[in-house]
Amino acid sequence: MRSLLAALLCVLVAAPPALADPRPALDLDAATIPQLVRRMDAGTLTAVDLTRAYLRRIDTVDRKVRSVVAVNPAALREAAESDRRRARGQARGLMDGIPVLLKDNIDTRTGATAGSRALRVPPRDDAELVKRLRAAGAVVLGKTNLSEWANFRSTRSTSGWSGVGGQTHNPHVLDRNPCGSSSGSGAAVAASLAQVAVGTETDGSIVCPAGQNGVVGLKPTLGKVSGDGVVPISARQDTAGPMARHVVDAAVLMSALEGRGADYARELTPGALRGARVGVWRKSGVNAEADRVVRSAVDVLRRQGAVVVEVDLPHQDRIDAAEFPALITEFKHDLEEYLRTRPGVPKTLGALIAFNEADPVELSRFGQELFHQAQGAPPITDPTYREQRRTATELARRSIDEVLAAHRLDAIMAPTNGPAWKTDHATGDAFELGSSTPAAVSGYPNATVPAGFAGPLPIGVSFMAGHGADAEVLRLAAAFERAAPARRAPTYLPTLP
């Protein structure tokens, strides 16, 4: 009897079994910003929970990828402030409480190096686009690695390498390249190290890393996002833009970056491909796997009711011939103008060249041939330079505008990239296929979305259109994504068989 009574007493005084957590599991890879916001509004998720989850992934997963160069020590505090706003019914919109990574050529008070050890003294203030993100309630999670100086230092540079961050790896196959120069932003988003990231592009540096890492990227219309406080190559082409795992997230982030009441997510209407007229610039014959993905993408367009028109964009050779010498002149002028805003850093391109020559790391992988070319370039008042810039921009705009008008097109689709090449510091990038130049040089919008794979390596397709057609290219990209969801979470293969 005593033993039975003792057993009953043990049952009565024992702690009750732990209740199951009523909150649904958090799938960072699959969750979209609208889904996360609904959970935060319902009280089943907090911004602090979400931020902690991403910080844990950075601490563990990024040991393989090496895409994040700095974590914001105030990130959890910013997340807690977002939770307090939401509890008071004062959330600032869809970006409130959403963790975002920034490419490390974007000024924040904690730093902005452009990958260079010469810029290790922090800026005085946040870039204008960072102020807009903070005003929208976003949590600045940290900074991503990049191709040093946005891949504008050497003729044989390796994308994803910088003196500050070392080499970033493609999370799908780790010895493959993430493409530049927003390599860290693309790799980090693919690896679910943040909900979204901000990259920058002069020509291909958002769309190529988005394509090669298997995520979404938008190179916006020039001028929609402020370039104040962003380390430049050229104010005539540079723009920041969103990178995300889902088109809707890119649209939400783009709205915050642009400000002024923009709401691109609201414009992602279902069925946008039905009746749309899409020109297809195949760029075929360069890579067989990319050709196959484009053929599959064309089939998707047709099944969704789009009218497909085969096109070829004119003037590309002349654009290429004029763009580079124009950029060389603009780089020296615009970079030195930016350096004058930074305390404690070299103030001229010549001083940067001397710093690199004296530094033990900076020239360890490749040289600074482009720095030397820019040092000897003519000023922006030079008539030859002015003609080069006029030629490049005018022909790039005509190459898109004339094709759109001639075929009454809503947009042009093209392959974004071929399969990622193997990273090799001895030989540099083995870039093979891209379609970024017409939109980049014209200043027109270009949205890339995952479209297929070459084995485990992602391939994207780009939608480009005329000036200010950012909402249109996002609509078409979202409709394509919905009809043919091609993105996969990376598996971090060490190498290909």
N, C-alpha and C positions, 0 to 999 in steps of 0.2 A: 504494500500500500504506500509506504514512504517513497519508494522509487517511482511509482506512478505519479504521486503528487509532485515530486521534484521535477519530473519531466513536464508536467502541465505548467508549473511555475516558470520553467525555462522558456516555454513557448510564449507565455503571457508577457514576460519582461524583456524578451529579446527585441532588438531593433527591428522595425518593419522592413521588409525587402525594399530595395531601392526602386523607385518608380521609374518606368521607362521615360526617356526624354521625349516630351510631346512634340518637339520641333523636328520637322523633316530634315533629313541629311542634306548637307550642302555640297552640291556638285559644282565646283568652281569652273570646270571646263565647260559645262553645258549651260550654266545659268546666264541669263541676260540681265541687263540693268533693269528693265521694267519688272522682271520677275523678282529680283532682289529688293526693289523698292516696295513691291506689294508685300513681301515678307516683313520688311522693316515696318511698314505701316500697320501690319497685323500684329506686330509684337513677337514674331517667331524668329527674328534675326535682328541683331544690332550692328551698327557700323563698326563698333569695337570688335565684335565677333568676326566680322568679315575682314577687317584689317589684320587681326591676329592670324587668321587663316592664311592670308597672303604672306605675312611676315614669316610664318613657319615654313611655307613653301620656298621662300627665298633662302632661308637658312639651310634647307636640306637640298632641294632640287637644283638650286643655282650653283651648287658645287660642281655639277657636271656642265652646266651651260655657260656660266660666267658672263651673265648679261647685265647684272646690277652692280654698279660701282659704289653706290652709297645709299644707305637707308636713312630716311628722314627721322631723326630722334623724336620729333614732335608728332609723328603720324598717329599714335594712339590717342594723344591729347586732342588732335583735330577730329578724330572719329568720335570721341566722347562728346565734344562740342556739338557735332552733328546729331548725336542721339538726344542731347538735351533740347536742341531745336525741334526735333521731331516730336518729342514728348510734349512740347508746348504748342504743337500744331503750327510751327513756323518753318517747316522744311522748305528749302529754296528751289526745289525742283528735282528732276530725275538724277542729277549728278550729286545731290547732297548725300554724303557718306560713302561715296564710291571711290575706292582706291585707284590712283592713277600714277604711273611712272612717267618720268620726263627724260627725254634724251639730254645728255650732259653737255649740250651746247646751248641750252636754254637757261638763262640767268635765274637763279634763286639766291636768296641771302646766304644759304649754306654752301653755295659753290656752283661753278659752271666751268669746266676745263676744256671743252671741245676735244677731250682725250689727251691734251698736251700738258706735260709737267710744267710748262711755262706759265700756265694760268691757274696755279693752285691757290692764289689769294682770292677769296670770294668776291663777287660783285657787291655793289652797294645796295642793290634793290632787286626785287623780283622783276622778271620780264612782264610785259603787259598781259600776255596770254596766261601767265601764272596768276596774276591778279584776277583775271576773269574766272579762272578755275576756282580760286579761293572764294570769290563772290558767289559762285554757284554751289559752294559747300563741299567741293571735292576734297578728298584726303590725298595730299601729296605724299606718296609712299616712298619715293626715292628717285635716284637717277640711274639711267641705263648707259652702258658702254656704247661706243660708236666707232666707226672708222675715223681715225684721228683727223682733225680739221676737215671733217665731212668728206674724207677721201680725196682731198685736194692738196696733197703734199708731194706725192711721188707718182711717177708714170708706171711704177710696178708695185704699187701698194697692195696690201692684203686686206680685204674688207673685214671689218669686225675687230681689227687690232688697233690698240692705242697704247701710248706710253703709260697712261694712267691705269687702264683696265686690263691690259693684256689682250688675249684672243678670246672672243666670244664664239661659241659653237652652235651649229644648227641642231636643235633638240631632236629632230627626227633621225638624223645620223650624225653623230658628234664630230666625226672628222670631215664633215662637209661644211661648206661656207654658208653663213647666214645672209650674205649680200650686204652692201653698204648703201648709205652710211648709217641709216637708222637700224643697224644690225641688232643692237641690244634691245631696242624697243620691239622689233619683230620677234626675236627669239623669246623675250620675256613674256609677251602676250601668248605666244604659242604654248609655252610651258606653264601657263596659268600662274604667273608670278604677280600679276595685277589684273584687274578687270579690263582695263584699257591702258594705252600708252600714247604719248605724243612723240611723233617723229618729225623730221624736217626733210625737205627735198629741194634740190636744185635741178637735178635731172635723174630720176629713177630711185632716189634714196628713201622714199616711202614705199613705192609700189614694188620695187624689187625685193627688199627684205620681207614685205608682206607676202609676196608670191612664193619666195623660196622657203619661208617658214610656215606657210600654209594658213595665213590669216587674212583678214580684211584690211585694206588701207585706202585712205582717200587723200589724194593730192588736190587740195582745193583750188578754186580760182584765185589767182594772185591778188592779194589785198584783202581777202575776206578775214584772214587771221593776221593780227598785228605781228610785225617782225621786230618790234622794239625789244631789245634785250636778248636777241638771238645771235650767236656768233655767225657771221655771214660768209658766204662765198660771193653772192651777187643779189642785191636788192631787186634786180630786174627779173629774177627767176625764183629766188628762195621763198618757201612758205612752210610753215608748220602745218601738221594735219594729224588726224586720228588714226590709230591702229587698234584693232579689236578682233575678237574671235567671231563676232556676229555683226552683220550690217547695221542692225538697229542700235547696237552699242556705239558704232562709229558715228551714226547719225546723232545720237544723244551727245557724245563728246564734241562733235563738230558744232552743235548748237551752242554749247558752253564756250568753246574757243572763239567763235564769232561774236557771241553776245548780241546786243541790239534786238532782243526778242526773237532770234532765229529759233525755229523748231522743226528740224529736218525729220525727226522721228514721226511726227504727225503726218508727214507727206509720203510715208512708205505704204502706199495703197496696194492692196492685193490685186493680182491680175495685171500688173503694169506691163507685162510683155505682150499681152493680147492686143493685136493690132499695131504694136510698135514696129517701126521700120528701123532695122539695125544693119548697118554696114559691117561686113566682116573683112578685116585686114589680116589675112591669114599668116603672112610672113613665113610661108611654108618652105620646106626644103632645108632649113637650118638644123632642126632637131626633130627626129622622127616621133619621139614621145610627145613633144609639144604639139606636133601636127595631129596626132591621135586625139589629144585632149581637146584641141580646137574643133575637130570634127564632131566629137561627142557634144561639145557645147553648142555647136550649130544645131544639132539634132534637138537639144533641149529647147532652144529658141523656137524652132519650128513647131514642136509639140505644144508649146505654150501659146501658139497663135501669132508669133512675131513674123513679120515679113523680112526675110534675109536677103541682102544685096551684097554681092561680092564687090569689094572696092580695093583700090591701091592708093595710098596717100602719096601725092607728088612732092617734089622739091626736097626730098630727104638728104641727098648728097650735098646740096647747096646749104641747107640748114646746118648740117654737121660741120662743113668747112668754115662757116662764119661763127658758130656758137662758141667753140673753144677759145679762139683768140680774144673774143669779146669778154668771156669769163675771166681770162687771165688779167686783163686790165681792170675789170670791175673788182676782182678779188683784192688786189693791193689797195685800191682806194677805199672800198667798203670795210675791209678788215681793219685798216689803220684808223678809220673813223670810229669803229667800235672799240678798239683798244684804248682810245683816249678816254673812254667812259669807265675804265677798270683801274682800280688802285693796285699798285704793287706788281704790275706785269710789264713786259716789254711793250713799247709803244709803237714800234715800227716793224715792218716785215724784215728789214735788215737785222734788227735786234733779235727777232725770233730765229732767224737763220744762225746767228752767232750762238744763241742759247742752245740750239739743237746740236751744233758742232761740239759744244763743251759738255753736253749732258751724256752720261754713260748709257742711257736707255733709248733715247729718242731715235737715234739712227742705227739701232741694233738690228732692225729687221729690213728696212729699206731706206732710201735716201730722201732728198727734198728737192728733186728736180723741178717740180712745179713752183716751189717757192722761189727758186732762182730765176725761172722764166718770168714770174710775176714781178720780181724785183726789177727786171730790165724792161718791163712792159711800158708802153706809152701811157700818158695820162688820159683821163676820160674826156678831155677837151680835144684829143687827137682826131682829125677828120677820118682817118682810116678806121680807127676804132668805132667811131659813130656810124660809119657805113656798115661795118660788120654787125653791130647790134641791130641797126634798122633792118638789114637783110635777114638776119636770123629770126627776129620776132615777126616781121611781116610775112615771111614765107611760111613759118610755122602756123600762123593764124590762117593763112590761105589754104594750107594743106588740109586743115580740118574744115574750115568754113565752106570752101568750094565743094568738097565732097558731100558734106551735109546738104548743101543747097541743091546740088545737081541731082541727087537721088531722093530728096525730101526725107532725110533720115532724122530720127530722134537721137541716135548715138552711133558710135563706131566701136566694135568689139575687136580685140586683138589679144594674142598671147602675152601675158605679163613677163614670163620667164621660162627658161628651160630648167632641167634638173640641176640642183646645186652641185657645184664642182668641189673637188677635194681641196681643202685648205693647204696651201703650200707657200711658205714664206720665202722660199728661194726663187720661185717664179712669179709670185703674185697672182692676181685674179685671172681665172680662165673664163671670163665673161663671154657668153655665146649668143644669147638671144634676149632682146628686150623691145619694148614698144613705147617707152616713156617720153621720148624726145619731142614729138609734136605738141603734146599737152604741156610739157614742162617749159619749152621755149616760148610757146604762145601765151602761157599763163592761164590755160584753160583747165577745167577739172578732169580728174582721172581717178576712177574707183576700181580697185582690183578685188576679186573675190576668189576663194578656192574653187578649182574646177576639176581637178583630177590628180593623179599620181603617176610618177615613173618609178615603179617599185615602191619604196617607202618615201620617195622624195616628192614634195608637193609641187604642183604647177597651177598657176592662177590665170584668169582671163581679166582683161581690163575693159571698162566701159568709159569712153571719153566723149565729150561733146563741147559745145561752144561756150563762150564767155558767160559766166554766171549760172551755168546749167548744173550746179552741184546737186540740187534736189533731184534732177532727172537721172543723173548717173547713179545716185544712191537708190532711187526707186527701182531702176533696172537691175542693179546688183542685188538688191533684196529679193526681187522676184526670181532672179536666177538662183540665188541661194536657197529659196524656199522650194523651187522646182527640182533642184539637183544638189542636195546638201552633201558636199564633197569633203568638208574638213574632217580631219581625224586628230585626236590627241596624239602628241608625239610619244614614241616609245624609247627614245634615247639609245638607239643602237650604237655601239662603238664604231662600227664601220660597216660597209656593204660586204656581203659574201664574195 
